[in-house]
Amino acid sequence: MARMAQVVKRRWFRFTLRTLFVLLFIAGVIIGPLREGYCVLVRWSLRAHAASRGVTFEAGSTVRYAPGETDAERRPTQLPPLGFWRRLFGDETVPVIVLPSECWNAPALTKPEIERLKWAFPEAQIMISL
């Protein structure tokens, strides 16, 4: 009597919900700092590029005044703090970005470059020096 070949069904991987949560946690622990490090790298490169064209970044101060207030009613407003990973990677808040006065006649930065600065430094107010 000949043996009949048994058809082996492929079994899909089986895992528990706990295993899924552990894998998601590990992925988050790896991807989170990488993303923050990339953001810091982009901010540094944009700072270097803009500084080569005469743009100044006033850093270190974490206080700015709300726009539209007169001098008598100005109250300092606190900038949002940076996260742990950004501080660890050496990033700092930039409350004011000052464009050179040549931006009126011959722009030192193009409009897309200024938009990139706004995107990379959402906490900053962009001003033109006179």
MISE-524062 format. One line per field, with one value per residue: residue in three letters; x, y, z of N, C-alpha, C in turn; residue number from 0; chain. Coordinates in Angstrom, 3 decimals, padded with zeros to 6 digits. Layout:
N
resn [ala, ...]
n_X [X, ...]
n_Y [Y, ...]
n_Z [Z, ...]
ca_X [X, ...]
ca_Y [Y, ...]
ca_Z [Z, ...]
c_X [X, ...]
c_Y [Y, ...]
c_Z [Z, ...]
resi [NUM, ...]
chain [A, ...]
# end
This chain:
130
resn [met, ala, arg, met, ala, gln, val, val, lys, arg, arg, trp, phe, arg, phe, thr, leu, arg, thr, leu, phe, val, leu, leu, phe, ile, ala, gly, val, ile, ile, gly, pro, leu, arg, glu, gly, tyr, cys, val, leu, val, arg, trp, ser, leu, arg, ala, his, ala, ala, ser, arg, gly, val, thr, phe, glu, ala, gly, ser, thr, val, arg, tyr, ala, pro, gly, glu, thr, asp, ala, glu, arg, arg, pro, thr, gln, leu, pro, pro, leu, gly, phe, trp, arg, arg, leu, phe, gly, asp, glu, thr, val, pro, val, ile, val, leu, pro, ser, glu, cys, trp, asn, ala, pro, ala, leu, thr, lys, pro, glu, ile, glu, arg, leu, lys, trp, ala, phe, pro, glu, ala, gln, ile, met, ile, ser, leu]
n_X [000.835, 000.604, 001.927, 000.156, 000.910, 001.070, -000.507, 000.913, -000.222, 000.471, 001.323, 000.451, 002.279, 001.909, 001.053, 000.877, -001.137, 000.359, 002.972, 002.858, 002.562, 005.002, 006.803, 005.989, 006.648, 009.461, 010.086, 009.245, 011.009, 013.357, 012.860, 011.934, 014.101, 015.736, 014.211, 014.013, 016.728, 017.173, 015.574, 016.989, 019.377, 018.497, 017.701, 020.186, 021.607, 020.045, 020.373, 023.132, 023.265, 021.594, 022.945, 025.251, 024.370, 023.910, 021.896, 020.775, 020.513, 018.869, 019.487, 019.091, 017.565, 014.512, 012.213, 009.641, 007.712, 004.214, 002.751, 001.552, 001.097, 001.270, 004.052, 003.556, 001.823, 003.116, 003.767, 005.907, 005.927, 006.228, 008.309, 007.584, 009.030, 011.858, 011.979, 013.221, 015.072, 015.858, 017.149, 019.208, 020.585, 021.633, 020.110, 018.525, 016.153, 014.951, 014.099, 013.955, 014.485, 016.516, 016.407, 018.636, 018.823, 018.968, 017.059, 014.879, 015.435, 017.302, 016.789, 018.305, 017.641, 015.553, 011.977, 011.023, 013.123, 012.812, 010.317, 011.032, 012.628, 010.645, 009.199, 011.084, 011.741, 009.406, 008.878, 009.994, 010.054, 010.126, 012.025, 012.875, 015.841, 016.513]
n_Y [-001.164, 002.100, 005.017, 007.932, 011.163, 013.689, 016.756, 019.648, 022.298, 025.742, 027.519, 030.529, 033.133, 033.306, 035.483, 037.245, 039.893, 041.291, 040.854, 042.320, 044.939, 045.189, 045.092, 047.406, 049.332, 049.059, 049.796, 052.475, 053.523, 053.387, 054.817, 057.367, 059.022, 059.103, 060.582, 063.053, 063.724, 064.052, 066.321, 068.241, 068.252, 069.262, 071.822, 072.892, 072.863, 074.598, 076.910, 077.384, 077.789, 080.049, 081.873, 082.262, 083.982, 086.351, 086.389, 086.717, 084.930, 085.211, 083.777, 081.960, 083.558, 082.984, 084.381, 086.277, 088.966, 089.409, 089.966, 093.174, 094.503, 097.417, 099.325, 099.799, 097.793, 095.410, 092.057, 089.467, 086.454, 082.998, 080.916, 077.781, 074.904, 072.984, 069.511, 066.596, 065.041, 066.820, 068.830, 067.257, 066.665, 069.135, 071.268, 074.503, 076.996, 079.495, 082.629, 084.929, 085.686, 087.531, 089.111, 090.409, 093.933, 094.166, 092.599, 093.976, 095.181, 093.570, 090.371, 088.456, 085.939, 083.596, 083.375, 080.640, 079.745, 081.334, 080.411, 077.793, 078.362, 079.326, 076.989, 075.279, 076.646, 077.151, 078.541, 081.018, 084.571, 086.263, 088.905, 091.964, 093.707, 097.201]
n_Z [000.000, -000.870, 000.479, 001.036, 000.088, 002.425, 002.502, 003.496, 005.246, 005.134, 007.979, 009.400, 011.052, 014.529, 017.084, 020.172, 021.576, 023.398, 022.476, 020.101, 021.150, 022.510, 020.362, 018.966, 020.883, 020.992, 018.364, 018.426, 020.342, 018.937, 016.512, 017.329, 018.595, 016.299, 014.484, 015.823, 015.903, 013.174, 012.694, 014.186, 012.749, 010.265, 011.062, 011.905, 009.460, 007.881, 009.370, 009.053, 006.277, 005.941, 007.572, 006.134, 004.242, 005.504, 007.426, 010.750, 013.803, 016.740, 019.572, 022.679, 024.420, 025.997, 026.053, 024.645, 023.261, 022.936, 019.734, 018.580, 020.946, 022.955, 024.292, 026.999, 027.854, 027.516, 028.112, 029.003, 027.133, 027.454, 025.535, 023.922, 025.435, 024.283, 023.402, 025.210, 023.670, 021.644, 023.109, 024.106, 021.749, 021.233, 020.302, 020.219, 021.254, 019.024, 019.204, 017.549, 014.147, 012.137, 009.138, 006.632, 005.654, 002.927, 001.852, 000.994, -001.516, -003.217, -002.710, -000.155, 000.539, -001.072, -001.653, -001.250, 000.420, 002.691, 003.488, 004.160, 006.378, 008.099, 008.424, 009.662, 011.969, 013.855, 016.167, 015.974, 015.358, 012.344, 011.220, 009.489, 009.246, 009.651]
ca_X [000.000, 001.428, 001.596, -000.317, 001.642, 000.221, -000.361, 001.185, -000.700, 001.356, 000.743, 000.871, 002.849, 000.957, 001.630, -000.117, -001.247, 001.493, 004.126, 002.668, 002.853, 006.444, 007.456, 005.705, 007.440, 010.859, 010.174, 009.140, 012.237, 014.400, 012.515, 011.749, 015.334, 016.236, 013.445, 014.429, 018.077, 017.043, 015.064, 018.094, 020.307, 017.906, 017.771, 021.580, 022.010, 019.373, 021.027, 024.426, 023.006, 021.064, 023.980, 026.199, 023.756, 023.729, 020.770, 021.213, 019.600, 019.021, 019.151, 019.417, 016.466, 013.289, 011.078, 009.312, 006.502, 003.110, 002.670, 000.422, 000.964, 002.045, 005.142, 003.054, 001.116, 003.870, 004.031, 006.667, 005.289, 007.241, 008.354, 007.443, 010.354, 012.222, 011.901, 014.442, 016.034, 016.408, 018.137, 020.338, 021.331, 022.239, 019.242, 018.089, 015.054, 015.341, 012.915, 013.920, 015.362, 016.605, 016.876, 019.351, 017.999, 018.995, 015.903, 013.882, 015.769, 017.794, 016.646, 019.405, 017.006, 014.366, 010.739, 011.004, 014.067, 012.185, 009.263, 011.705, 012.997, 009.420, 008.835, 012.066, 011.765, 008.047, 008.802, 010.683, 009.476, 011.064, 012.021, 013.840, 016.558, 016.445]
ca_Y [000.000, 003.312, 006.109, 009.144, 012.357, 014.608, 018.149, 020.446, 023.669, 026.740, 028.176, 031.912, 033.429, 033.619, 036.275, 037.794, 041.347, 041.771, 040.868, 043.458, 046.155, 045.232, 045.454, 048.815, 050.109, 049.025, 050.621, 053.876, 053.906, 053.544, 055.823, 058.688, 059.811, 059.316, 061.679, 064.291, 064.015, 064.573, 067.699, 069.089, 068.352, 070.180, 073.178, 073.336, 073.141, 075.821, 078.020, 077.642, 078.334, 081.404, 082.730, 082.609, 085.053, 087.539, 086.281, 086.479, 084.198, 085.637, 082.608, 082.035, 084.131, 082.206, 085.269, 087.220, 089.719, 089.125, 091.026, 094.082, 095.138, 098.640, 099.140, 099.834, 096.561, 094.215, 091.021, 088.412, 085.151, 081.951, 080.054, 076.369, 074.291, 071.890, 068.195, 066.034, 064.603, 067.979, 069.442, 066.348, 066.801, 070.459, 072.254, 075.574, 077.788, 080.714, 083.487, 085.943, 085.565, 088.865, 089.114, 091.650, 094.970, 094.016, 091.798, 094.849, 095.416, 092.320, 089.437, 087.547, 084.617, 083.527, 083.107, 079.261, 079.597, 081.936, 079.473, 076.695, 078.849, 079.352, 075.598, 074.674, 077.397, 077.675, 079.391, 082.280, 085.680, 086.669, 090.354, 092.530, 094.812, 098.456]
ca_Z [000.000, -001.015, 001.396, 000.366, 000.547, 003.169, 002.117, 004.681, 005.112, 005.717, 009.145, 009.544, 012.354, 015.580, 018.154, 021.078, 021.584, 024.187, 021.584, 019.212, 021.902, 022.771, 019.093, 018.707, 021.828, 020.542, 017.147, 018.840, 021.029, 017.918, 015.503, 017.940, 018.612, 014.937, 013.903, 016.480, 015.428, 011.809, 012.801, 014.634, 011.631, 009.290, 011.619, 011.856, 008.079, 007.446, 010.063, 008.412, 004.945, 006.071, 008.149, 005.073, 003.456, 006.325, 008.347, 012.129, 014.672, 018.130, 020.387, 024.091, 025.182, 025.835, 026.301, 023.587, 023.549, 022.021, 018.728, 018.651, 022.249, 023.134, 025.261, 028.371, 028.229, 027.115, 029.096, 028.337, 026.976, 027.442, 024.357, 024.294, 025.607, 023.387, 024.002, 025.802, 022.660, 020.948, 024.002, 024.171, 020.501, 021.159, 019.674, 021.104, 020.708, 018.321, 019.263, 016.492, 012.992, 011.545, 007.758, 006.341, 005.029, 001.468, 001.422, 000.358, -002.923, -003.796, -001.593, 000.169, 000.539, -001.919, -000.903, -000.719, 001.529, 003.870, 003.909, 004.839, 007.710, 008.911, 008.728, 010.560, 013.221, 014.042, 017.352, 015.719, 014.612, 011.300, 011.081, 008.548, 009.895, 008.905]
c_X [000.888, 000.962, 001.176, 000.455, 000.665, 000.523, -000.200, 000.704, 000.295, 000.638, 001.307, 001.443, 001.734, 001.684, 000.511, -000.126, -000.085, 002.753, 004.045, 003.012, 004.347, 007.191, 007.204, 006.510, 008.899, 011.038, 010.102, 010.391, 013.372, 014.096, 012.400, 013.017, 015.918, 015.525, 013.867, 015.838, 018.064, 016.534, 016.165, 019.092, 019.787, 017.994, 019.200, 021.988, 021.324, 019.980, 022.339, 024.233, 022.524, 022.115, 025.017, 025.657, 023.396, 022.560, 021.305, 020.105, 019.860, 018.535, 019.482, 018.299, 015.222, 012.054, 010.867, 007.995, 005.446, 002.996, 001.428, 000.238, 001.775, 003.104, 004.636, 002.423, 001.857, 004.113, 004.839, 005.869, 006.391, 007.157, 008.151, 008.818, 010.588, 012.142, 013.257, 015.484, 016.645, 017.431, 019.382, 021.214, 021.889, 021.387, 018.849, 016.958, 015.610, 014.129, 012.809, 014.932, 015.343, 017.200, 017.617, 018.467, 018.023, 017.809, 014.839, 014.159, 016.197, 017.757, 017.855, 018.900, 015.781, 013.142, 010.659, 011.982, 013.506, 011.067, 009.870, 012.157, 011.783, 009.015, 009.784, 012.106, 010.380, 007.927, 009.346, 009.793, 010.512, 010.905, 013.048, 014.502, 016.488, 017.778]
c_Y [001.237, 004.388, 007.321, 010.320, 013.291, 016.036, 018.959, 021.871, 024.607, 027.418, 029.581, 032.109, 033.756, 034.418, 036.872, 039.316, 041.963, 041.846, 042.044, 044.760, 046.285, 045.637, 046.916, 049.720, 050.176, 049.872, 052.105, 054.378, 054.124, 054.716, 057.227, 059.523, 060.047, 060.485, 063.015, 064.689, 064.572, 066.014, 068.655, 069.289, 069.320, 071.614, 073.714, 073.700, 074.395, 077.048, 078.387, 078.279, 079.778, 082.353, 083.120, 083.724, 086.273, 087.511, 086.004, 085.804, 084.642, 084.500, 082.877, 082.604, 083.292, 083.061, 086.150, 087.887, 089.415, 090.269, 091.890, 094.767, 096.434, 098.400, 099.074, 098.511, 095.290, 093.298, 089.926, 087.117, 084.107, 081.161, 078.607, 075.714, 073.203, 070.574, 067.709, 065.711, 065.777, 068.696, 068.576, 066.469, 068.202, 071.518, 073.319, 076.344, 079.059, 081.632, 084.471, 085.590, 086.920, 088.743, 090.417, 092.633, 094.884, 093.213, 092.666, 094.969, 094.132, 091.274, 088.536, 086.107, 084.668, 083.208, 081.651, 079.042, 080.207, 081.036, 078.273, 077.100, 078.887, 077.945, 075.003, 075.357, 077.982, 078.611, 080.789, 083.303, 086.129, 088.163, 090.774, 093.721, 096.047, 099.142]
c_Z [000.000, -000.036, 000.595, 000.957, 001.258, 002.733, 003.399, 004.419, 005.774, 006.878, 009.238, 010.934, 013.335, 016.660, 018.987, 020.971, 022.375, 023.316, 020.614, 019.923, 022.198, 021.516, 018.738, 019.636, 021.385, 019.290, 017.493, 019.523, 020.028, 016.985, 016.097, 017.985, 017.222, 014.271, 014.506, 016.045, 014.015, 011.830, 013.228, 013.506, 010.564, 009.796, 011.585, 010.435, 007.540, 008.118, 009.405, 007.039, 005.028, 006.644, 007.109, 004.178, 004.299, 007.284, 009.741, 012.920, 016.099, 019.021, 021.846, 024.933, 024.939, 026.069, 025.083, 023.937, 022.505, 021.012, 018.932, 019.987, 022.273, 024.205, 026.700, 028.792, 027.842, 028.297, 028.396, 028.272, 026.817, 026.143, 024.787, 024.417, 024.573, 024.139, 024.497, 024.749, 021.923, 021.819, 024.092, 022.922, 020.294, 020.489, 020.696, 020.436, 020.075, 018.312, 018.101, 015.405, 012.301, 010.152, 007.494, 005.586, 003.510, 000.948, 000.768, -001.134, -003.626, -002.697, -001.407, 000.180, -000.362, -001.068, -000.422, 000.437, 002.807, 004.391, 004.626, 006.240, 008.627, 009.330, 009.776, 011.926, 013.481, 015.243, 017.105, 015.019, 013.607, 011.085, 010.048, 009.240, 009.012, 008.872]
resi [0, 1, 2, 3, 4, 5, 6, 7, 8, 9, 10, 11, 12, 13, 14, 15, 16, 17, 18, 19, 20, 21, 22, 23, 24, 25, 26, 27, 28, 29, 30, 31, 32, 33, 34, 35, 36, 37, 38, 39, 40, 41, 42, 43, 44, 45, 46, 47, 48, 49, 50, 51, 52, 53, 54, 55, 56, 57, 58, 59, 60, 61, 62, 63, 64, 65, 66, 67, 68, 69, 70, 71, 72, 73, 74, 75, 76, 77, 78, 79, 80, 81, 82, 83, 84, 85, 86, 87, 88, 89, 90, 91, 92, 93, 94, 95, 96, 97, 98, 99, 100, 101, 102, 103, 104, 105, 106, 107, 108, 109, 110, 111, 112, 113, 114, 115, 116, 117, 118, 119, 120, 121, 122, 123, 124, 125, 126, 127, 128, 129]
chain [A, A, A, A, A, A, A, A, A, A, A, A, A, A, A, A, A, A, A, A, A, A, A, A, A, A, A, A, A, A, A, A, A, A, A, A, A, A, A, A, A, A, A, A, A, A, A, A, A, A, A, A, A, A, A, A, A, A, A, A, A, A, A, A, A, A, A, A, A, A, A, A, A, A, A, A, A, A, A, A, A, A, A, A, A, A, A, A, A, A, A, A, A, A, A, A, A, A, A, A, A, A, A, A, A, A, A, A, A, A, A, A, A, A, A, A, A, A, A, A, A, A, A, A, A, A, A, A, A, A]
# end
